[in-house]
Amino acid sequence: MLLSRLVSTTDAVAATSSRLAKVAALAALLVDLDAAEIPVAVGFLVAKPRQGRIGVGWRGLATLDVDHAAEPVLTLGDVDEALSGLADAAGRGSAGTRSTALDSLARRATASEWDFVSRVIRGELRTGALEGVLVDAVAKASEQPVAVVRRAAMLSGDLGETARVALTEPAGSLEAVRLVVGRPVQPMLASTAASVGEAFTTAGGAASVEYKLDGARIQVHRDGDDVHVYTRTLADITHRVPEIVKVVRGFAAGRVILDGETLSLDEDGAPRPFQDTMARFGSEGAATIALRPWFFDILHVDGRDLLDEPLAVRLAELARVAGDTRIPGVVTDDPAEAEQFAAAALAAGHEGVMVKGLDAPYAAGRRGASWLKVKPVLTFDLVVLAVEWGSGRRTGMLSNLHLGALDPDGEFGEPGGFVMVGKTFKGLTDELLRWQTAHFPTIETHRTGYAVHVRPETVVEIAIDGVQRSTRYPGGVALRFARVKGYRSDKTAGEADTIQTLRALLR
């Protein structure tokens, strides 16, 4: 298929606010693709080419000055092959190789095609054609239930491959997609509750109340002596965490998939600051701080998938397999007991508690009301949209953050986009100021007179006292007394808290 067909489809998708129209346009495109083109097209549509990062930044694209083609001739395969060449370039002379290859690709593309390709490379294709809309489009094009497509995508971790299977393989192929030990899946996500009592009311009946750790999410797969540890973004970090591998090899299960957190402890057994855990978590060198794993869910054990089992069943299996590495918790139907346990969690130095409904299955990749986090201070994970230059002692430093909440269904704009909800420069240490002044120009998209606008991918944890109604921001809500707690390099923008969650605080 010609690239121009994909570009014209994305233009049509961007031009309409109707989700049904977006789905129809994308479905019409998908049915005309060859089997090999489907994963390529899906990767382009979500600005996540299958090659991943290809070593070309915003500045490399911005400095290109070429004459583009007058007529469209590039195919999807041509662009995919060119991106592979860019990604594979390494070693001495690789910068020149990339520059030459990028120049050649830009000359072969029309101006509109190059605009599309460069936005795919930068990861900022804002058409509303994100995963949620594409899942619906795949379902429509393949005439299969949306729930079946979504589940297969979550279990495979690859929407492009799921689309190929849905559109080209026999009926029942999607239903046959199962958990595979060694292939990570998107983790289940939690919503926020203002209090333990509110969380209990939402969960209904008895619930599991567990420590909410200020650590890093991990998913661990074991097949015999072969153990792999993945981050919440599904990156394999096994080589960084030998202490976790050793612990899991001692478990009473030969094949298992576990969900949990890891954090570092001080000499007294209390949790170290989150920054210490993340520094150790991301370290490629020799470790001076040990990480302790804590597991709160189990997805598979010895040939048996547990995703659809209620939490009560999964917790029983987890206790049998993980022993004393199971996260501290209590099962209760008494809100007073839950409050006491939450107080004990805080006294032990942890963030708060998680309240989980005992009847709920494990909803991979989804955020729902069956998992609720409760913290004494309201904190939300938001995305940095722009950063203003500081003044006074902060002159020359990037300081004031423009903060956005996720709008998954496009209630206030494009599906999967971000809605600005406030600004803050409070809570920024000198170290954070230096870091963000170095970091944000590397993901810059453009500048205005006072701010550097950036790709919406950096997640920052923000503490607030509440929200208030606002006519200034399109979501109708603004943060009250926002301050920075820290950056969350372990989280993706798709895991940010939603504008709907913030608006719910108005009630």
C-alpha angles and dihedrals in degrees: 000000000000115000088230090069090057091046093051090049093052089049090054091047092050092048096060131064091198113107090202091054091049091051092048093050093048093045090053089053095047095054091056095054125101116239093256092049096054099078090042093052093046091050090052093047093057093038091243107114114199090247091065115208110008100191097255118120135194094268092052090055095042094055095054112111111179140139109254126218118273095218131036114257104144118108127204088253091055092055093043090052092048092050090050090054091050092048093048095051108112143151130024112000094014093124090057091045091053092047092052093046092047091049091051093049092048092052092051092051127078116240092261092046092050091050088054095046094047091052090050090052091049091047095235106111098146102188100122087248092124129140097284095052092042092052088057090046092051090050092050094045093048095037091232129133115275091228091056093050093046093049093049091049091051095047094046095040088218121097093183093056090043089054091050092051092046094050102037111025129076124277112281095033093111092048088054092061107111139169112287119202104237095029110094122222131207109274124242112256133217133227125217129255125190094222143008089250092055091048091051092051090051094046093048122211122001118002141183110247112198139174113272102219125205091225142105122284116243135183115200126198123192127187106171108301091343107100127174128187120202133188124231086268089055095249113152109239098163093127091057098053111047090153091063092047090053093051094050093048087063095057124114095248131077097204119028144147116208134186121207151113134267129207139161122250131209126232091278093052094254119133117267119227115287091247090061091052093048092047090054092040092056097040119120093185135071113313121239094172121055122222121222118208122220119187125205103170143028122209102180137011129184098332097324122111112215101184094107096042117101117260090251090064093044092051091053090053091045092054090051095048106033101036114181093002089072108112114257111263147138132223110220145148091204115096090200091058089048091052090051091051091049090053089051090051091054092046089054089057100257129134098249134278143303118227114203131184111240095218097053124109122223106272102201112214094000134111115217146152096264092080115049128176118210121195129171090234119047108246128175135185108234134172126244110237099174141348128220125218113253130238135213110015088358095058109136092022128102104241126149112069124213105215128207134190123213117260100196098177099036096248091150101022138327119001108259092017129121131252119210113239104170151314134255142175094173120116095025112138122206088256092054091046091054092046097050092044088058096038108046098057087060090063096034118143100180143327136239125195094282109013144058110224114210142189107277097246108100113097120206128184110231127192117209139177091222140292136276135203113269137187090190097073125054093233090060093235136094132191120251118222095344118191134175119254096176146297118280106216088169093065133072126221089251089066094056119121115267132246087237090059091052093045089052088065089067087071 
